[in-house]
Amino acid sequence: MSAHPSTLYSETVLAHNRAPKNCGSLVDATHHGVAENAMCGDHLELSFRVHGNVIAAAMFDGDSCAITTASASMLTEALRGASPARIAELREEMLMMFRAGPLARDDFAAFADLCHHPARQRCALLPFDAAIAALQTKE
């Protein structure tokens, strides 16, 4: 049984889609990654600036659905001040949430109902994939 489609768009997701944080180009980026979702045509570019072992700034740009845009907005906020290793940790937490429900401290709980919409989980994970790709490239 499938959940009602309106559960895809929590108020948090809608707010981040309407006014995404950190959307645009990061001129002095040290890392840049791209991810695409062939199923829906989403294209996302994520850049960040790393100083030492800390992500000092992160921004994203691209053409994407509300879920991908909101996830990228939330991810770039969560990465500021974090180590690059945090990207993989947050992605794993998102996957665990899709399997078992949100954790008490889950920063991305707004996407919890995607556990009922497996095809849309890829949309929420796309920014994480762009960030992981960015770790493998240096500007």
N, C-alpha and C positions, 0 to 999 in steps of 0.2 A: 504494500500500500504506500502511496506517495503522499508526502505532505503538501499542503496548499502552496502554490508558487509564491504567495506573498511572504512566506517565512524566509525566502531568500534575502529579502531586503529589510533588515532591521533598521531602526532609526539611526543607529551608528553608521551602518553601511551607507545609507542615503545621505547622511550629513557629510561623510568623507567624499562621496561621489560629487555632491553639489559644490563643495569647497575643499578640494583636495589640498593637503599640505605637501610642501616640497615638490610641487609640480613645475617642471621646466628644466633648463639646462644647468649643469654645474660646470662652470667655465674652467676651474682649476682642479678638475677631477684627477685622481690618481688611478682609478679603476672604472671600467665601463663594461657592462654586460647587456646582452639582448636575449629576450625569450619571446617565443611566439606560440600561440595556440591555434593550430591548423583547423581544429573543429569549429571555432567561431570567428577566426580572423583577428583575434587580439594580437597586438604587437606592442611590446614594452621594452623600453631602454631604461636602465638604472645605472646611475653613476654615483660614486662616493669618493671622498677624500680621506685617506688614512694617514694619520700622523703617529709614528711609533706603532703601537698595537691598538689604536683606538680609531674608530670611525668618527671623524670630526664633522662631516656633513654628508648627506645623502639626498639625492633628488631623482625623480623619474619623469619620463615623458613617453608619449606614444598614443596609439588609438586602441581603446579598450572599453570593455563593458563596465557597468557600475561595480560589480564585485571585484574585478581586477583593479580598477582605479582606487577603490576604497582600501583594498589590501595593500597596494603600493603606498598609499598615503600613510596608513598605519605602520607599515614596515619601516618606511624611511624615518618616521618619528621614533620607533623603537630602537633603531640602529644608532642613532646619534649618541655618542659617548660609550658605545659598546665595542667589544672586540669583534674582529671579523668572524671568529668562531661562533659568535652568537647567532649568525644567520642560520647555520645548520641546526642549532638547538631550537630556534623558533620554528623552523620548518618541521622538525620532528614533533614538536608540541602540537602543531596544527594537524599533522597526520594522526596523532593520538586522539585529539579532540574529535576528528571525523569518525574514529572507531569507537570511542568510549564516552564521548560527551566532554564538555568543558571542564577544565581543572579550576580550582578555586582562584588561582592567580593568573589564569589564562588571559593574556593581553588581547587575544583575537577571538574572544567568546562571541562576538557579534556574528561570526561565521558558523556557529555551532549547528544551526539547522541545515547546513550543507551536507550533514551526514545523511540526510534524506534525499539529496540531490547529487549523486556521485559525479554526474557529468559536469556539474558546476564547480566541483572541488578543484579542478584543474585551473579554473579562473582565479581562485583565491591563492593558489600555489605559484602562479606565474611570476609574480614579483620576487619570490624567493629563488626561483630558478634563474632569473636575470641577475640577482645579487650573487648567487653562487658562481655564475658564469663570469661576473665582474671580478671575483677573487682570482680568477685564472688569467686575467689580463691586466696589464699595467699600461697606463697612458704614457 
